[in-house]
Every structure is written in structure tokens, then in C-alpha cells.
Amino acid sequence: MKYYYFFVTLLCLAGFNCLAQRPAQGPVSNKKYTPKKLGYELFWEDQFNGDKLDTTKWSVRGIGPRALGFVSPEAVKVENGYLKLFALKKGDSMLISAVGTQNRFMTRYGYFECRAQLQHSPGVWGAFWLQSPLLSNGDDPSLFGAEIDIMEFFKKLGTDIVSHNVWWGPYGPDQHTTRGMQSYLKGVSKGFHKFALEWTPEKYIFYIDGYKFYEVTKGISQIDQYIILSMEIPGKMEDLKYTVFPDVFIVDYVRVYKKSY
């Protein structure tokens, strides 16, 4: 596989803070990884069978206003073996969607994977992330955890670029971050792809379709965290200029793998 590198100016032209983003890069090697090859076994999963959200595993998260939209159960559907997280208009409102496993499934360490099809439009964006319930309590990620953005798809960065990030400490201007990490994989915006995080006590490793893109040794959480899947919306109307509603982030499955010691 070829390596692809983009200059920081690409991110500036896309409207992002140059100091907060890294230039996009391809995978670190041609090697493809699987949880099995890495020594992991399936521990937890949801394949989204049936016609409704499994409430023993998930709940609609944060119902109410969020940025320019409103998180609503109306924007969450399970059908034909998929979880569909919509961004849609209803009258003068824009409805968005988020589901999480808080208080249902929380864990630390392992290989976290979803197979998903990304949204079509810029403006709104699909996301797969882990969240700490104690994030606002302090700056030490070993005690209070982190927000681990396994995958976000900001299409204005480019059709073949997926973003990752880690945040720790209370939300605000002084929150700590690894800075946005951008991964380039040709064709990632078309069809279904696998987005994954390997989380150990020493590091985070980010994967797309089994290819390794980044290793991070800062902000390592040592506490139980929960999974979130969401369709996000920005805080400025100008960022929705090219958004086509309705749009949807489609998830085939979520799986968590563990090592047996």
C-alpha cells in the first residue's frame, strides 16, 4: 500500500485550527492486523438484530439540545441488521442521534471495533468514541479517564480522511489533548469499513480496516469507560452550508475483544 501525506495547509483551508491538527498520513506499514492475530478473543458485541435498540446494552444518550441540533430517539433506528443514526430536519428543528452503553457496559482495555458506513455530507459527522464518567473530576487520566475519539469523519477535511483524538481533564480551554490525528485511506467514505482502537495500560493504537495508523502514549485511561456512537452537528450554521438532510451514519456491529491471561 502506498503512503499518503498531506500538508498542514490542507487542514487550514478546510477551516481547522492549524495548531490543533496534524497533517494526514497513511498507515505505518502494509501489515494488516486482526483481533485474533493480536491475541484477543470476543468479549462483548451487538450486531443490531431485530427492529429496536437493545436497551440492555444501549440507551439514547443526552436527549435534548446539542450544538445546533436536538438529540432525539426519533433519529435512532435499528433495521435490517443495522443501527442507523440520522441527522434530519423536522419542521424548524434539526434532529441528531447518539447512543451509549453507560451503566450497561463499561470496561477498560481491549480491542474496540465497529464496522460502519460513514455519512455522505460535510457539516454533520459520524463518531465512534469511548467516554469516562469521571472526566470532569480532574486532570489525571489514570484516575479520571479520557475521551477517546476512535473515529470521527469530518468530510470537509477530505473524502478519504478520518480523524482520531484523545482528550483528558475537565472540558474547557485548558483541557489536555493529543491534537487531532488524521488518517488517509483511499475509499474510506464509500461502503463499510472497520474502525478500531487497541487500548492497553501503556498506549492507544488506532486502526482502520486492520491497518495501524497511530500509537499514542499520552492521556492513558486506567478506569472503566463506556462506548458511544453518534451523529454530531456543528455549532455554526455556516458549517451546514453543504449538508444534505437527511443523512445517516450506519453501523453494522460493535465488538469488544479481550485478552485472556
Summary of the structure (lengths in Angstrom):
residues: 261
radius of gyration: 17.4
end to end distance: 34.1
largest distance: 54.0
contacts: 866
relative contact order: 0.25
helix: 10%
strand: 44%
